[in-house]
Amino acid sequence: MKATASAAAPVLPARGRLRPLGLGDVRITGGFWAERQSVNAEASLAHIEHWLEREGWIRNFDLAAGGGDLAADRRGREFSDSEVYKYLEAVAWEIGRSGDERLESRFRAIVARVGAAQEADGYLNTKFGRAGQAARWTDLEWGHEIYCVGHLLHAAVARARTRPGADDGLLEIARRAADNICDTFGPDGIDGVCGHPGIETALVELGRVTEDDRYLAQAALFVDRRGHGRLSDVEYGREYFQDETPVREATVLRGHAVRANYLAAGAVDVAVELKDASLLDAVRTQWTNAVTRRTYVTGGQGSRHQDEAFGGDWMLPPDRAYSETCAGIGSVMLAWRLLLADGDPRYADLIERTLFNVVSTSPAADGRSFFYANTLHRRELGTLPDADRPSLRAAASLRAPWFEVSCCPTNVARTLASLTAYVATADDEGLQLHQYVPGAVRHRRADGRELCVTIETDYPRDGEIRVRVDSDDDQPWALSLRVPGWAGKGATIIVDGQTRPVAPGVVTERRTWRRGDEVVLCLPMAPRFTYPDPRIDAVRGCVAVERGPVVFALESVDVPGVGTVDELRVDTSEPPRLADGRVTVRCHQVRPHDHTWPYRTDPAEARPAAGAELDAVPLVEYHAWANRGPSTMRVWIPTTHEARHPC
Amino acid sequence: MKATASAAAPVLPARGRLRPLGLGDVRITGGFWAERQSVNAEASLAHIEHWLEREGWIRNFDLAAGGGDLAADRRGREFSDSEVYKYLEAVAWEIGRSGDERLESRFRAIVARVGAAQEADGYLNTKFGRAGQAARWTDLEWGHEIYCVGHLLHAAVARARTRPGADDGLLEIARRAADNICDTFGPDGIDGVCGHPGIETALVELGRVTEDDRYLAQAALFVDRRGHGRLSDVEYGREYFQDETPVREATVLRGHAVRANYLAAGAVDVAVELKDASLLDAVRTQWTNAVTRRTYVTGGQGSRHQDEAFGGDWMLPPDRAYSETCAGIGSVMLAWRLLLADGDPRYADLIERTLFNVVSTSPAADGRSFFYANTLHRRELGTLPDADRPSLRAAASLRAPWFEVSCCPTNVARTLASLTAYVATADDEGLQLHQYVPGAVRHRRADGRELCVTIETDYPRDGEIRVRVDSDDDQPWALSLRVPGWAGKGATIIVDGQTRPVAPGVVTERRTWRRGDEVVLCLPMAPRFTYPDPRIDAVRGCVAVERGPVVFALESVDVPGVGTVDELRVDTSEPPRLADGRVTVRCHQVRPHDHTWPYRTDPAEARPAAGAELDAVPLVEYHAWANRGPSTMRVWIPTTHEARHPC
C-alpha cells in the first residue's frame, strides 16, 4: 500500500502490511510516555545542547566554516558531528510534536552554523579534508564520515515532515551532502562502505521525502557492497562492522550491536522499496535468531564490552551485559520496519519491551543524566560519574551527564520526541494499536473517511485499556489491538459488554463503528516470575520478576538491612505480590562461608548458611533503578532452592 | 637467610623463610614436566625463533643498528623487543638446564644483533628515539620502553646465573640499559613509571647479580611512584596499570592481570630486600583477596576481555574467561616470591594449580601453537586460527602458532625452561619439596653438608610420591613435604613403614637421615566433584571435576553422539570414576525447548526435556583440550538437578 507521504513519522515505506501514522495523527496525552516526553522536552534537550556547546562539538562547525584553526582546535571524537545532527533531529520532532516555538530559533541557529561548514561540493564533516586534517574518505573503517551524513539526513527528514517547506535550509544542506555521497560512492565511484552503517536508512528516507530515486539506489548499493571484506580487518574481526558476510547470506545479527541493527533496518528499507523478498527474508531470519538467542530479558542487545557487540548464542551475562542504549534504539528501529512490512505483533512485543526496559532506563528521572550501557547486575557501587565532565561509557552505578562517546543521550532524545509515531498504524481495513498510551488517534484516509479513537488507560500501572470510537462511519472498519506475548493466557477483551479471552497476537474487531462504541482490552497485571532458557548459562538457577512489559530489579537501597543484593535468594513457592503499588517477593538472606579458596570438595562448604527470612522485599522497576543514589542491583535473582541443594 | 648467590634460579632473595635451589641443584628426570620441558626445548624454541625472524622482530634490531630505515620498516607492536628478550631468557635457561650447546651459537648471534642496536648512552629500544620515530619516553602509558628493558634484564640475569662469566656481552648490555633507566628515571630524573610494570623484578634481580644497590633503589622508587596518577587517565581507568592506588594501600589485585601480578612480584622483591614489612604485608593481602575472590578454578586470572583485567569480586564468567597465559605466569612469579618470603604452602598450592591448568594449557601437545587466553567454556568452534599468520588473541577453539601480541609463547618458553627452580627449596633446617616430579635434589649447604634426595613418582597420574634419601649425614635435618590443599583429609605419609594421616599444609620429618631412608607421601587421586562459592554467579548450579591438582573438562570430541557439550548434565549422586586411565562421569542429555522468546512464565517451558542417559562420559584434562581438532568444551558442567527442578 502507498504511504501517506505527508505523515510526520520517521519511516514512511512505499508499501507494506501496515502504514505508519505520524505525529499529526496520534497524540499521547498522559501516563508513562507523556511524562518522559515532557522531561525530554523540558530538561534533556537543553541539557544536551549545553553539553554540545560546552564540549565544542557545535563550535567545530564554526571552525570548519573558517572561524579558526580546525585541525588544531577541533574537539570530540571523529563522530561528534553526528551528535549535533541527532540533536537537530530530536528538536525537529519536538517542534513537530509540541509546536514549541521556543525551540525554533535554537534549531535554526544551529542549522545555520552547520550549513556554513558545508563545502562547495556538498561534503560536510569537521574531522576530515581541511588543511592539517586527514584527507576525505581515507579511513572508512573508523572515520564515520558517511555515518555522520546519515544522521544529518535523518534530521532533515524529520524537519521536512514536521515543517514542510520550512526555509531553514536544512533539507537543502542534506540533499547536497547526500549528493556528495552518491557522487563519491556511486557505481563509478569509490567501491567502499562506511565502518558504521546508518546511511542506508537515511538515504532511503531522504529518497522518500524528495522522491529522488538516486538515494534509494545508493542505499541499495551500500547494502549489497557490505559483507565482502571491503573494510580492512580489525582486532575485533570484520564481523564487528558486518563486513564478513553479505546481508542476504547472514543468518543472525552479530558484531557491534548498534551497527548490526542500523544495517538491518536499512536493509529492510531497501528490500521494501525494491520488492526484494529474499533480502527481507534474510533480515527476518537474522532478527528471529537474534531475539531468540542473543537478547536480554530487558530487550537489551550486546553481551560484550570489548567491542560493544552481540555475543554468541546464549552468551548473556547479566553482570557484563553491555546492552547499549543505542543498540536498544536500533532494535526498535529494526523491529518497527519489520512490523510495517509484515504486521507480525512479535515485532511490536519487542518494541514495547525495549522501550520500557532499555530506552526508558537510560535517562535519569530528571532527564539530565544517562546510562550508556544497561547492565542487569551490579555487585559494587563502581566509580561514580563526575557531574562536571564526560564519563566513561559503562563505568558506574549512576547515570552520567555526558560521555566522551555520547551517542546515547541524543539518540534517546530523538526517539522520545518521535515516540508518538510508534503507537498506531493504519491499513485499508482500519486502525491498529501497537503500544498502549492514554491518547487519541485521528486518521483521515485517502478515501476521505476519518477513523478516530480515544484510548484511556493507566497502562502499564494498570492492565485495562479502554478504546472508544470517536468517529461515525457507515462503512465497517477494523480495529486491531495487540495482545502482548507476555500476557499468556490471561488477556480478555470486552466488546458490547461481553468478555472473552484473547490469545497473544492481534485481536481484530471489524464492524460499522459508531461514536461512543467501546472495546476494552484487559491485560493480566499480576507480577510474575520469569524463567530463563536453560542454555543461558549465566543466569542458571535464577528468576526475574516482571509485571506486564516491565522488568523489575532488586536494588540495595530497598533492603537497607542487607549488605548487598547478592545475599538474597527469592522463594519462588510464593508468587510475587503487588501491595501499595510496589511489587514484593519473599526472600531469604543467606550467609556464604568465606574460604581461602572458593572451590570446595564438600558441597556443604559451598552451601550458604541460612539467614533472615524477609517476607516482602520490594523490587523496583528496572528502568527506575539508580535514581536514589549509588546501589547494587540485580535483575536475575537466585532462588532459595540453591540454599537447600547447591547442586 | 642469605641466598646462595650462585644458584641458577630466576629469583634469589637476600633473605626470606626459604632459599631457592637452582637448575644445578634439582633435576626433573621424567613425567609430566620433563615431557613439557623436552617439547619446549625440541620444538617450541625453534618455532619461536622462526616466528621472531619471520615477523621481523629481531630484524628490527638490525634496522636500529643502522641496517635500514627503522621508522619506515620496523615491524611489530611497540613491545615486540620484549619477545626477543624473553626468547633469549628461555634459551639461557634451556642451556643452563640441558647444556644444549647447539643453542649457544643461536643465543650469541641474537645477543650480538641486540647489542649492536644499543645507543651510546645505553638506551635500547627499536620503537622510539631514532629519526622519524617518536622521541624517547614520550608515551609512558603505552610505549613499553621501560617494560622491554625489564625483560632484557631478566634475560641477562638468566644468562649470568647459568653461564657466569660468559663473554657474550649480554650482562653488559643489560647493565648499560639499566643504568640508562636509572639515569633517566632516578630521584632527579623523570618522575614517571612505565604503563606496564615488569622493570621492578628485573632491577632487583640485576642488583642481586651485580651487587649494585642502585638498581634496587630504582626498583623501590618505581614501586613507590605508582598509584598516584602519574600516568594519564585512559579509557579503562588508571586501575588498568595499577596507578589509581599506591601499592602499599591497595587491598586486592586489580586492573590488567599481567601488570598486576608483575607489579606485586616486584613489590615483594623490594620489600624483602629493604625489610619493608608493611609493603610485604600489603601484597600478602592483595594476593589473598585476589585468590579468594578473583581466581578461576584453574588458577587463571582475568575475567575481562576488554582490558585483559581482573573483574570485580566474584566476576568469573567461564565463557568470557580471559585467564591470559601470561597472567598465570605472573601469578606463579608472585606466589613463588611470597612462598620464599613466608614459606606458606598455600602459595605452592596456587603455583601447582596454575602450572597444571594454565601454563601447561597454553602450548599444544606439539609445542608449536599456543593459547593466549584460556577460556573455561566454549560453546562454538569459533574462527579457527590460520597456521600461516599471526592470530587474534582470544578468538578460537584451537591454539594459534603466533599472535600479533605474542607475549605468551615466549613467556611459556622461559617458564618451562626454568621450571626446575620451582620444585624445591632449602633452609637452615633442611629441604622442602613443593612440587612433585620424578627427579633428584642435591643441595650443598654453606656449611659443607650435602643433602640429597631422589623422588620417584608418576604424579599427577598417581598419588604416590616416594622420597629416598641419597646422602649420609650424622646431623639431623628436616625433610618437608607439601600436602596440597586439594587433598583434604585424604593424604597419608609412610615413614619407617608406619602410615599416618597428614593434613594439608607441610609435613616435616626431622631426623638423622641415612642413605636409603624413605618417606612416602600418598595423595588421594580419586577424581572428585568441585563446588563453587555461591557468590560466583556465572557457574551457579554447576560442578567441576578435578583429580589431584588437575582440572578436567567435557570436550565435544569425546561425546560424538551429542551435538554440543551444553546438552549434558552431570549426575552428582554418583562420584566421577577412573577407568582405563580416563575420568568419566554419569550424564543425562537434555533437550531444551526452542521458543521464539527465551524467557518463560511457565517454568515447565524452561525446563529441558530429558534425553539419553550416558553412563560413562569421558572427560579430558583441561590442559589437554583442543589437541584433537576444533571442539566445544566446558569445565563447569550443570548438574542433573536443574532438569528436575529448574528453579
Interface residues (C-beta under 8 A of the other chain):
Chain A: E235 G237 T288 V291 T292 R293 T295 V297 R304 H305 Q306 G311 G312 D313 W314 M315 P317 P318 D319 R320 R346 D349 H377 R379 E380 T383 L392 A395 G485 W486 G488 R528 F529 T530 Y531 P532 D533 P534 R535 I536 D537 A538 V539 R540 G541 C542 V543 A544 D566 T572 V590 P592 D594 H595 T596 W597 P598 Y599 R600 T601 D602 P603 E605 A606 R607 P608 P638 T639 H641 E642 H645 P646 C647
Chain B: E235 G237 T288 V291 T292 R293 T295 V297 R304 H305 Q306 G311 G312 D313 W314 M315 P317 P318 D319 R320 R346 D349 H377 R379 E380 T383 L392 A395 G485 W486 G488 R528 F529 T530 Y531 P532 D533 P534 R535 I536 D537 A538 R540 G541 C542 V543 A544 D566 T572 V590 P592 D594 H595 T596 W597 P598 Y599 R600 T601 D602 P603 E605 A606 R607 P608 P638 T639 H641 E642 H645 P646 C647
